[in-house]
Protein backbone atom coordinates (compact mmCIF):
# COMPACT_ATOMS: atom_id res chain seq x y z
CA UNK A 1 0.00 0.00 0.00
CA UNK A 2 1.36 3.40 -0.87
CA UNK A 3 -0.16 6.84 -1.32
CA UNK A 4 0.73 9.30 -4.04
CA UNK A 5 -1.08 12.59 -4.59
CA UNK A 6 -4.05 11.44 -2.48
CA UNK A 7 -4.46 8.24 -4.53
CA UNK A 8 -4.05 4.96 -2.69
CA UNK A 9 -2.39 2.10 -4.54
CA UNK A 10 -2.60 -1.42 -3.20
CA UNK A 11 0.36 -3.39 -4.44
CA UNK A 12 1.29 -6.92 -3.43
CA UNK A 13 4.65 -6.52 -1.75
CA UNK A 14 7.27 -8.49 0.10
CA UNK A 15 9.77 -7.30 2.64
CA UNK A 16 13.26 -8.68 2.44
CA UNK A 17 15.11 -9.64 5.59
CA UNK A 18 17.96 -11.96 6.33
CA UNK A 19 17.19 -14.26 9.26
CA UNK A 20 19.46 -16.88 10.76
CA UNK A 21 19.12 -19.06 13.84
CA UNK A 22 21.87 -21.06 15.51
CA UNK A 23 22.88 -21.94 19.07
CA UNK A 24 19.76 -20.32 20.63
CA UNK A 25 20.58 -17.05 18.82
CA UNK A 26 18.31 -15.37 16.30
CA UNK A 27 19.88 -12.79 13.97
CA UNK A 28 17.75 -10.45 11.86
CA UNK A 29 19.06 -8.07 9.22
CA UNK A 30 16.95 -5.46 7.41
CA UNK A 31 17.52 -3.96 3.98
CA UNK A 32 19.78 -0.91 4.16
CA UNK A 33 17.52 1.48 2.25
CA UNK A 34 20.19 4.19 2.08
CA UNK A 35 22.65 1.80 0.44
CA UNK A 36 19.97 0.52 -1.95
CA UNK A 37 18.91 4.06 -2.92
CA UNK A 38 22.53 5.08 -3.50
CA UNK A 39 23.11 2.00 -5.67
CA UNK A 40 20.00 2.62 -7.78
CA UNK A 41 20.84 6.30 -8.28
CA UNK A 42 24.39 5.42 -9.35
CA UNK A 43 23.34 2.38 -11.39
CA UNK A 44 19.63 2.46 -12.32
CA UNK A 45 20.02 -0.81 -14.23
CA UNK A 46 21.27 -2.74 -11.19
CA UNK A 47 17.78 -4.20 -10.81
CA UNK A 48 14.40 -3.34 -12.29
CA UNK A 49 12.53 -0.93 -10.02
CA UNK A 50 10.23 2.07 -9.97
CA UNK A 51 10.60 5.29 -8.06
CA UNK A 52 7.39 6.23 -6.24
CA UNK A 53 8.63 9.61 -5.08
CA UNK A 54 8.52 8.31 -1.51
CA UNK A 55 10.83 5.39 -2.13
CA UNK A 56 11.56 2.59 -4.54
CA UNK A 57 9.74 -0.63 -5.34
CA UNK A 58 11.66 -3.52 -6.87
CA UNK A 59 9.67 -4.68 -9.89
CA UNK A 60 12.11 -7.27 -11.19
CA UNK A 61 11.14 -10.88 -11.79
CA UNK A 62 11.71 -13.37 -8.99
CA UNK A 63 14.80 -14.89 -10.62
CA UNK A 64 16.37 -11.45 -11.06
CA UNK A 65 15.70 -10.56 -7.42
CA UNK A 66 17.22 -13.88 -6.32
CA UNK A 67 20.37 -13.16 -8.34
CA UNK A 68 20.52 -9.64 -6.87
CA UNK A 69 20.24 -11.11 -3.36
CA UNK A 70 23.01 -13.62 -4.08
CA UNK A 71 25.26 -10.81 -5.27
CA UNK A 72 24.51 -8.22 -2.55
CA UNK A 73 22.80 -10.30 0.15
CA UNK A 74 23.66 -11.24 3.74
CA UNK A 75 27.42 -11.26 3.21
CA UNK A 76 27.29 -8.09 1.10
CA UNK A 77 26.13 -4.52 1.50
CA UNK A 78 22.37 -4.91 1.05
CA UNK A 79 21.53 -5.67 4.68
CA UNK A 80 22.17 -3.73 7.89
CA UNK A 81 24.16 -5.07 10.81
CA UNK A 82 22.28 -7.87 12.53
CA UNK A 83 19.98 -7.45 15.49
CA UNK A 84 20.80 -10.38 17.76
CA UNK A 85 18.30 -12.01 20.09
CA UNK A 86 19.41 -14.75 22.48
CA UNK A 87 17.18 -17.26 24.23
CA UNK A 88 17.33 -17.06 28.02
CA UNK A 89 18.96 -19.69 30.14
CA UNK A 90 15.66 -20.98 31.56
N, C-alpha and C positions, 0 to 999 in steps of 0.2 A: 504494500500500500504506500503510495506517495502522492503528495499534493503539489500541483503546479498551477499557479494562477487561478486558484479557487476551484480547480477541477481535480477530483479524486480519481486516481488510477489504481485499480487492483491488479497486481501483477504477481503471479506465482513466483516465489523467491526462496532461495536457500541461503543460509548463513554458513560460512566456512570457518571451521575451527580445527585446530589440531589437538587431539585428546590422546593421552597415553596413561596407562595404569600399570604399575609394577611395584612390588614390595610395599603394599598398603599405601602407595602414594599416587595421587591423581594429579596429572599436569594438564593444564588447559592453556592453549595459546589462541589469541584472537588475531584477525587480519590487521596488519598495520596499515590503516587507511592512508596515512600520510605518505608512506613508502609507495603504496599502490598508485595514489594520485600522481606523485612525482614521476613514477615509471611511465604512466600513461600520457602524461604531458610531454615527456621527453621522447617517448616511443609509442605513438598512438596505435601502431600495428602490433604491439606486444600481445594483445588478445582483443578479440571483438568485444566492444562495449558501447554504451551510450551515456552521454553526459546529460543528467536531468536538471542541471543548474544547482541542485542541492547535493549532488554526489554523482557517483557512477554506478551503473548496473552492468555486470558482465552478461553479455548476450551470446557468447560463444557456445558452440555445441559441446555436449558433455565430453567427448574425446579431447577437444581442444582445451577445455578447462582442466581435465586430468593431466594433460601434458604440461600445462602451465604450472599446476601444483607440483608435479615431479621436479620441474626445473627450479621453482622458487619456494617450494614448500617448507616443511618443518625444519629442515637443516639449512634453509636459505633465508632470504630477507623478508619474505611475505608475512610472516607471523611475528607477533610481539614476543617479548620474554615470557616464559611460562609463569602462570599462577600455580603454585604448588599447594595441594591439600593433602594432609597426612591423617590417616585413621588413628584414633586414640589407642591407648594401650589397654583398654578395657577388654 
